């Protein structure tokens, strides 16, 4: 069965609106990604320091 794909026809004004919306969306996503990367990076540093200060690696019988 052949499926036809359709695309909404847009004029110059509509294209400009869509392009502007896409730029805004990209800016929001990039900003969120930067915040997420910073938070995860900071958490990882805290986690590493905690492990280093308070935990010793346990060796199991399988690793001997």
MDAnalysis code that builds the backbone (N, CA, C; Angstrom):
import MDAnalysis as mda
import numpy as np

u = mda.Universe.empty(192, n_residues=64, atom_resindex=np.repeat(np.arange(64), 3), trajectory=True)
u.add_TopologyAttr("name", ["N", "CA", "C"] * 64)
u.add_TopologyAttr("resid", np.arange(1, 65))
u.add_TopologyAttr("resname", ["UNK", "UNK", "UNK", "UNK", "UNK", "UNK", "UNK", "UNK", "UNK", "UNK", "UNK", "UNK", "UNK", "UNK", "UNK", "UNK", "UNK", "UNK", "UNK", "UNK", "UNK", "UNK", "UNK", "UNK", "UNK", "UNK", "UNK", "UNK", "UNK", "UNK", "UNK", "UNK", "UNK", "UNK", "UNK", "UNK", "UNK", "UNK", "UNK", "UNK", "UNK", "UNK", "UNK", "UNK", "UNK", "UNK", "UNK", "UNK", "UNK", "UNK", "UNK", "UNK", "UNK", "UNK", "UNK", "UNK", "UNK", "UNK", "UNK", "UNK", "UNK", "UNK", "UNK", "UNK"])
u.atoms.positions = np.array([
    [0.840, -1.169, 0.000],
    [0.000, 0.000, 0.000],
    [0.894, 1.244, 0.000],
    [0.669, 2.156, -0.878],
    [1.451, 3.374, -0.997],
    [0.856, 4.456, -0.116],
    [1.684, 4.993, 0.800],
    [1.233, 6.066, 1.685],
    [1.766, 7.387, 1.146],
    [0.909, 8.359, 1.064],
    [1.306, 9.685, 0.619],
    [1.586, 10.554, 1.831],
    [2.733, 11.215, 1.830],
    [3.061, 12.149, 2.899],
    [2.657, 13.548, 2.466],
    [2.038, 14.253, 3.371],
    [1.614, 15.608, 3.082],
    [2.361, 16.586, 3.982],
    [2.535, 17.782, 3.469],
    [3.175, 18.836, 4.220],
    [2.295, 20.076, 4.096],
    [2.112, 20.781, 5.192],
    [1.298, 21.975, 5.199],
    [1.972, 23.061, 4.359],
    [1.208, 23.657, 3.480],
    [1.728, 24.747, 2.666],
    [1.881, 25.978, 3.552],
    [3.018, 26.631, 3.442],
    [3.240, 27.837, 4.233],
    [3.728, 28.963, 3.336],
    [3.281, 30.145, 3.669],
    [3.740, 31.329, 2.958],
    [4.972, 31.902, 3.634],
    [5.389, 33.070, 3.178],
    [6.599, 33.694, 3.721],
    [6.453, 34.036, 5.202],
    [5.303, 34.587, 5.573],
    [5.083, 34.968, 6.965],
    [5.073, 33.731, 7.866],
    [4.356, 32.703, 7.443],
    [4.290, 31.475, 8.233],
    [5.665, 30.835, 8.370],
    [6.445, 30.846, 7.287],
    [7.794, 30.276, 7.339],
    [8.649, 31.061, 8.330],
    [8.513, 32.376, 8.330],
    [9.277, 33.209, 9.251],
    [8.885, 32.905, 10.702],
    [7.591, 32.707, 10.947],
    [7.120, 32.367, 12.290],
    [7.686, 31.016, 12.719],
    [7.620, 30.030, 11.845],
    [8.133, 28.697, 12.157],
    [9.638, 28.751, 12.405],
    [10.369, 29.483, 11.575],
    [11.819, 29.606, 11.760],
    [12.158, 30.275, 13.088],
    [11.397, 31.323, 13.433],
    [11.618, 32.016, 14.705],
    [11.320, 31.091, 15.873],
    [10.212, 30.368, 15.783],
    [9.873, 29.403, 16.829],
    [10.983, 28.370, 16.977],
    [11.527, 27.890, 15.858],
    [12.590, 26.878, 15.908],
    [13.833, 27.432, 16.598],
    [14.171, 28.690, 16.333],
    [15.324, 29.313, 16.997],
    [15.102, 29.412, 18.498],
    [13.889, 29.798, 18.893],
    [13.566, 29.879, 20.318],
    [13.656, 28.502, 20.961],
    [13.075, 27.517, 20.288],
    [13.103, 26.145, 20.812],
    [14.540, 25.656, 20.967],
    [15.368, 25.899, 19.969],
    [16.767, 25.479, 20.046],
    [17.490, 26.167, 21.197],
    [17.212, 27.461, 21.403],
    [17.832, 28.185, 22.509],
    [17.428, 27.624, 23.857],
    [16.152, 27.292, 24.004],
    [15.674, 26.718, 25.262],
    [16.310, 25.351, 25.499],
    [16.343, 24.524, 24.479],
    [16.923, 23.185, 24.611],
    [18.415, 23.282, 24.934],
    [19.125, 24.170, 24.235],
    [20.560, 24.346, 24.508],
    [20.793, 24.841, 25.934],
    [19.955, 25.774, 26.389],
    [20.073, 26.284, 27.759],
    [19.820, 25.193, 28.779],
    [18.788, 24.413, 28.557],
    [18.478, 23.305, 29.461],
    [19.631, 22.309, 29.485],
    [20.181, 22.000, 28.317],
    [21.282, 21.040, 28.233],
    [22.495, 21.535, 29.004],
    [22.780, 22.834, 28.911],
    [23.916, 23.405, 29.637],
    [23.707, 23.287, 31.149],
    [22.493, 23.587, 31.610],
    [22.189, 23.470, 33.041],
    [22.290, 22.017, 33.479],
    [21.724, 21.123, 32.699],
    [21.774, 19.694, 33.041],
    [23.219, 19.198, 33.109],
    [24.038, 19.572, 32.145],
    [25.441, 19.160, 32.138],
    [26.173, 19.688, 33.373],
    [25.901, 20.937, 33.748],
    [26.543, 21.522, 34.921],
    [26.122, 20.800, 36.198],
    [24.833, 20.506, 36.316],
    [24.322, 19.827, 37.511],
    [24.897, 18.420, 37.601],
    [24.875, 17.696, 36.502],
    [25.397, 16.318, 36.496],
    [26.893, 16.326, 36.785],
    [27.614, 17.270, 36.195],
    [29.057, 17.365, 36.440],
    [29.362, 17.646, 37.903],
    [28.602, 18.566, 38.500],
    [28.796, 18.888, 39.913],
    [28.447, 17.693, 40.790],
    [27.355, 17.029, 40.489],
    [26.969, 15.833, 41.252],
    [28.059, 14.774, 41.173],
    [28.610, 14.569, 39.989],
    [29.650, 13.542, 39.803],
    [30.874, 13.872, 40.647],
    [31.252, 15.150, 40.709],
    [32.405, 15.551, 41.539],
    [32.128, 15.264, 43.014],
    [30.914, 15.600, 43.470],
    [30.547, 15.339, 44.866],
    [30.551, 13.844, 45.142],
    [29.992, 13.074, 44.222],
    [29.947, 11.618, 44.376],
    [31.352, 11.038, 44.454],
    [32.224, 11.473, 43.554],
    [33.604, 10.971, 43.552],
    [34.316, 11.284, 44.859],
    [34.144, 12.506, 45.376],
    [34.779, 12.892, 46.652],
    [34.222, 12.066, 47.802],
    [32.915, 11.808, 47.798],
    [32.299, 10.991, 48.842],
    [32.893, 9.585, 48.824],
    [32.939, 8.994, 47.638],
    [33.480, 7.638, 47.508],
    [34.932, 7.607, 47.970],
    [35.702, 8.590, 47.540],
    [37.122, 8.652, 47.911],
    [37.301, 8.766, 49.425],
    [36.468, 9.558, 50.087],
    [36.638, 9.826, 51.513],
    [36.048, 8.734, 52.409],
    [34.923, 8.161, 52.031],
    [34.199, 7.296, 52.961],
    [34.108, 5.819, 52.583],
    [34.464, 5.449, 51.378],
    [34.257, 4.069, 50.957],
    [35.567, 3.410, 50.541],
    [35.647, 2.108, 50.838],
    [36.740, 1.271, 50.343],
    [36.135, 0.249, 49.403],
    [36.881, -0.096, 48.381],
    [36.402, -1.092, 47.426],
    [36.412, -2.460, 48.080],
    [35.327, -3.170, 47.944],
    [35.203, -4.515, 48.492],
    [35.589, -5.506, 47.410],
    [36.492, -6.412, 47.750],
    [36.918, -7.429, 46.791],
    [36.121, -8.698, 47.081],
    [35.461, -9.208, 46.042],
    [34.665, -10.424, 46.198],
    [35.491, -11.630, 45.783],
    [34.968, -12.813, 46.072],
    [35.660, -14.055, 45.715],
    [35.852, -14.191, 44.212],
    [34.931, -13.643, 43.425],
    [35.005, -13.743, 41.975],
    [36.165, -12.931, 41.406],
    [36.632, -11.926, 42.126],
    [37.690, -11.045, 41.613],
    [39.078, -11.503, 42.005],
    [39.211, -12.518, 42.866],
    [40.523, -12.996, 43.315],
    [41.210, -13.814, 42.277],
])
